Amino acid sequence: MYRLKTSAAFDSAHFLKGYNGKCANIHGHHWVIEAEIYGRKLQTQGEKSGMLTDFGDLKKAVRGVAESFDHTLIIQKGTLRESTKKALDEEGFRVTEVDFRPTAENFAKYFYTVLKERDKLQMYSVTVYETPDNCACYGEEI
């Protein structure tokens, strides 16, 4: 089996509502996404002969998902008052609402699913680093 891996990064802020600790406060991370795809056979025809896929296509997909979160405040839907959201919007802040608690574990599964479903990639795993030393991985049975 062949595997290809690439990465992309984004900077954003988040908080964990209901968490008893520092992460309950708004704080930022330099997130790194490592996405790995797999395949059993290389392409045999055309310009992509000898490749699983073009690294450029893989990088474009991973960078696209990273850029959608870059320099935003990521919040779980329902965790801020409407008046707070309105004030942030009026100030011109970019806020991204997600349907899950914005943890590294949930981001790993989210990015895996987006790349698999939206970009039709044959995903092996996604690893999300929220710090250089701490990461979460997600993959499914092949």
Summary of the structure (lengths in Angstrom):
residues: 142
radius of gyration: 17.3
end to end distance: 11.1
largest distance: 57.3
contacts: 384
relative contact order: 0.20
helix: 30%
strand: 34%
